[in-house]
Amino acid sequence: MADSDGEDPPLRDVSRTLAVLATADESPIEFMRACANAGIKPIYEPFWRHLPYADIYLSITPDVLHQLYQGVVKHLVSWIKAAYDPAELDARCRRMPPNHNVRLFTKGITSLSRLTGREHGDICRILLGLIIDMRLPDGLSSGPLVRAVRALMDFVYLAQYPIHSDESLAAMEDALQRFHDNKDTFIVLGIRTDFNLPKLHFLRHYLLFIYRFGTTDNFNTEYTERLHIDFAKEAYRASNRKDEYPQMTLWLERKEKTYPYVTVPFAKAVPFERLAERYGANDFRDCLARFITQHNHPGASRRELEELSALLPFAFRSVSVYHKARFWENTFSLYRHASDDYDVLHVTPSRLDKRGREIPGRFDTALVNDGTGGSLGIKGYRIAQIRVIFTLPPREIPHLFPSGNAPQYLAYVEWFSAFGQPEPNHNMYKVTRSIRNGVREASVIPLTTVHRSAHLYPSFGRSVPEEWTSSNVLDRCSKFFVSSFTDRHVYGTVF
């Protein structure tokens, strides 16, 4: 079925289809030829033939799992594998920084086969970041290809919105048109000769069916399959395969009762010196002093804050630290099929396992509200890397915050540059480390100002430096792009 770049193609006429299928009792050769000319499968006596009030073509609703992830995205990934050097693609996969919602493909993606819809969804989270600055063969411009990939990713994520408006549907239509405007790059590269793909063609009908039947979560098979995994497959694997139903029920009951977050600190007395050595919080004391001073003197000038913070005495030299923080948003539940019902920040220094091997540290990046950020968009937000999550000694809080209202949880963060304008082609925001007086700009902030985690795509350049790894790329790389595709929540509410 040929795809159209112009007007939306009309649905098939049921009467004409039945007329073609009615020739099955005549010559088999003529029947096959008539079906081929009409672009339909040669089916004898379709079940809907005697249902005069049913239009079979209006009952084929969009299926995000099989049409998008296992259809269009599957094709797109194969085209990208053919366009670029497989070794370089895999090298970039192995060097993506971690994030709670992002799967790290430690062996790359080019050798993977028989991928599930979930695995294709995991690839979607990093796909654009892999090719941002890769070079095409023969000096061809990569702009059209990057724009085509961005357009399809936009369509995939927009199609899964839990609530639609005229603006979001117009954005879906625009994303699809942008793909068609740039798809010829795959023909130029010799990867495709045409785009006669039924699942790609069906994207033209998504808006019609959303208008008629509502958002795609009403008829997406991914959701029922996801529940089948959670409530049947995993529960069965936890049993001994004998008299499994009571065991599965008990396992599910215990899982639901598990308290979702830890309130006890990982360590109760970590000295300031150890925070610098193990966590990279090199300016911890001064940043904490500035935060306390500014909290107690909100109207003071910058010079006054510097003078007052330098005189602030500390009767303690250690704090309690946490290695994880979980965040809930009122809108998380709308996007829960893309990730957990919560978002997690990991803040963990390097350590040794039971065999004495070093496990690299992990300090996630996050989206921080400067006090003016809202529930939608990037205005009032900035990217920061979380180095320490901590609480102050309870006995010291009345002395440090005499007016009361002291924040319970604090974080030591290192800042990235403010958001500017999105870059052309891939339409993502570039950020770099914020440096002041030759060192990284750092602050202590209330943990409540952290909106959620953020994932950064490193700017790898023409080829990935061999010394870069997933655990050190945030320190080694100098330029990053903020991912819009970490999960459906960040795409729908932030970018």
C-alpha positions, -999 to 999 in steps of 0.1 A, spaced: 0 0 0 16 32 -11 19 60 14 7 95 7 25 127 13 -5 149 6 -41 146 16 -51 119 39 -61 89 18 -97 77 22 -106 45 38 -115 16 16 -150 11 3 -165 -21 19 -189 -27 -10 -161 -26 -36 -140 -49 -14 -168 -74 -11 -173 -73 -49 -137 -83 -54 -138 -111 -28 -170 -124 -44 -150 -135 -75 -134 -163 -54 -158 -189 -68 -147 -180 -104 -112 -186 -117 -86 -188 -89 -61 -170 -111 -85 -141 -118 -94 -140 -81 -58 -136 -70 -52 -110 -97 -83 -90 -87 -73 -90 -50 -38 -79 -60 -51 -51 -81 -74 -39 -52 -45 -42 -27 -62 -67 -4 -55 -102 8 -73 -130 -11 -96 -142 17 -126 -165 11 -158 -156 29 -146 -130 54 -163 -132 88 -177 -96 84 -194 -102 51 -228 -107 66 -226 -78 91 -241 -50 70 -239 -24 97 -202 -30 105 -174 -12 86 -144 -35 90 -121 -6 81 -133 15 110 -127 -13 134 -89 -15 128 -79 9 156 -43 21 162 -21 -3 181 9 15 196 27 -18 205 25 -36 171 22 -7 147 46 18 163 71 0 184 71 -34 166 64 -18 132 76 17 124 103 19 151 116 -15 142 120 -4 106 136 29 117 162 11 139 171 -12 110 176 19 87 198 36 112 219 4 116 224 4 78 232 41 76 259 42 103 290 23 114 276 -5 137 307 -4 159 304 33 165 267 30 173 274 3 199 302 23 214 279 52 220 253 29 235 278 17 261 287 52 271 253 67 277 250 80 313 226 60 335 191 71 344 163 54 363 141 53 333 167 45 307 181 10 299 218 8 293 226 -14 263 261 -25 275 266 -47 244 251 -22 220 220 -26 198 233 -37 164 236 -74 172 202 -76 189 175 -97 172 138 -106 180 133 -75 201 102 -71 221 81 -39 220 95 -29 254 130 -32 240 122 -11 211 107 14 235 140 14 255 159 21 222 136 50 215 148 67 247 184 69 234 181 66 196 183 103 188 212 108 212 232 81 193 231 99 160 231 136 168 267 142 156 275 110 137 289 113 102 272 97 72 293 81 45 306 100 15 302 133 33 264 134 30 245 158 53 231 141 83 205 169 88 176 153 69 181 119 87 183 135 121 151 155 113 134 123 101 143 104 133 132 133 155 99 135 136 90 98 141 100 99 178 77 129 182 49 110 166 54 79 187 54 99 220 26 123 209 4 93 199 6 80 235 -7 112 252 -32 103 279 -52 135 270 -54 151 236 -63 186 224 -65 202 190 -29 215 196 -15 180 204 -33 164 174 -19 192 151 15 185 165 11 148 156 1 157 121 31 181 119 55 154 131 43 129 105 46 155 77 82 164 89 91 127 85 77 126 50 96 158 41 129 142 51 125 105 45 141 105 11 174 106 28 171 68 33 166 65 -5 197 86 -12 216 64 11 204 33 -7 187 19 23 151 21 9 137 22 -26 102 31 -15 81 34 17 52 11 7 48 -1 43 13 -7 56 21 2 92 37 34 81 7 42 59 -16 36 88 -1 65 107 -21 88 84 -53 74 100 -43 79 137 -59 113 140 -92 101 126 -94 72 151 -84 94 180 -112 118 171 -136 89 168 -126 66 197 -104 86 221 -68 83 231 -48 53 221 -46 39 256 -82 29 251 -72 2 226 -34 -3 231 -25 -40 235 7 -30 253 -11 -23 285 -28 -56 288 5 -74 280 23 -53 306 -2 -63 332 1 -99 322 38 -97 328 34 -80 362 5 -101 376 10 -134 359 45 -141 345 65 -126 373 42 -141 400 45 -175 384 83 -174 382 83 -166 420 64 -199 427 78 -234 427 54 -243 398 34 -266 420 0 -255 433 10 -221 419 -22 -200 423 -20 -196 461 17 -188 459 11 -162 431 -16 -146 451 5 -144 482 35 -130 462 13 -103 447 -1 -94 481 33 -90 497 45 -70 467 17 -45 471 24 -41 508 61 -34 503 69 2 515 81 20 484 109 42 498 136 42 524 135 68 551 166 57 570 199 74 558 226 52 542 251 67 566 244 88 597 277 107 602 297 113 570 325 139 576 328 169 553 362 157 542 347 124 531 320 142 512 347 158 491 367 127 487 340 101 479 311 122 466 329 151 448 313 177 471 345 198 471 329 230 483 304 215 507 309 237 538 310 270 519 279 261 499 260 250 530 270 282 548 257 303 519 224 284 518 218 288 555 227 325 554 205 332 524 176 313 541 180 334 572 186 367 553 165 365 521 168 402 514 206 405 517 228 414 488 253 390 473 282 408 490 264 407 523 257 370 519 293 363 512 304 382 543 278 366 566 283 331 554 321 334 560 314 342 596 288 314 602 301 289 628 295 252 625 295 231 656 293 199 636 315 184 609 293 155 595 258 150 581 235 120 574 235 111 537 210 92 514 218 73 482 184 75 466 155 99 464 121 90 449 97 115 435 60 114 429 41 138 407 3 141 404 6 134 366 30 104 369 0 80 370 -11 92 336 22 80 321 28 50 343 29 25 314 62 41 303 80 39 336 73 33 373 48 53 393 77 72 407 110 87 395 143 79 412 176 97 416 207 77 424 235 94 443 261 67 451 299 69 454 322 42 441 325 11 463 340 -24 462 319 -56 457 324 -88 477 352 -98 454 371 -66 458 362 -52 424 353 -15 421 317 -6 413 318 29 398 299 57 415 267 72 401 255 108 405 224 114 385 213 147 368 180 163 376 157 192 366 157 218 394 130 245 399 145 279 407 112 289 423 94 302 392 90 269 373 55 256 366 40 222 358 47 225 321 77 236 301 113 244 310 109 280 321 122 283 356 142 251 355 179 243 352 199 211 350 221 200 379 241 170 389 232 158 424 263 150 444 250 146 480 215 142 495 217 148 532 201 160 564 216 182 591 220 170 627 186 176 645 202 192 675 219 219 653 188 229 633 174 254 660 208 272 660 212 273 623 176 283 615 164 303 645 133 315 627 122 279 620 109 265 587 141 246 580 140 222 550 142 186 561 162 172 531 190 191 513 211 184 482 246 195 472 244 200 434 267 211 405 250 233 379 248 232 342 243 262 320 208 277 316 185 266 288 189 286 256 172 279 223 168 243 210 193 232 185 182 228 148 175 194 133 171 175 166 153 203 185 170 196 218 186 219 243 224 221 247 239 225 281 275 226 295 290 226 329 287 260 347 322 271 357 330 300 380 365 311 388 378 279 372 357 255 393 323 240 389 295 261 402 279 244 431 251 251 456 231 235 484 194 235 477 162 221 493 155 186 479 119 198 473 131 220 445 142 190 425 114 184 400 125 150 386 155 132 370 169 144 337 189 124 311 217 140 292 229 128 258 267 134 255 280 151 224 303 124 213 318 141 183 328 122 152 339 91 172 337 82 209 369 86 229 379 52 241 385 64 277 349 75 281 326 51 300 290 52 311 302 60 346 326 88 338 311 104 307 293 132 327 328 143 339 347 137 307 323 152 281 320 190 278 287 194 260 254 176 264 219 176 250 189 173 273 168 142 263 132 147 256 126 110 255 136 97 290 99 87 295 65 98 285 61 120 315 91 142 307 81 144 271 45 153 278 51 178 306 86 193 302 97 193 265 
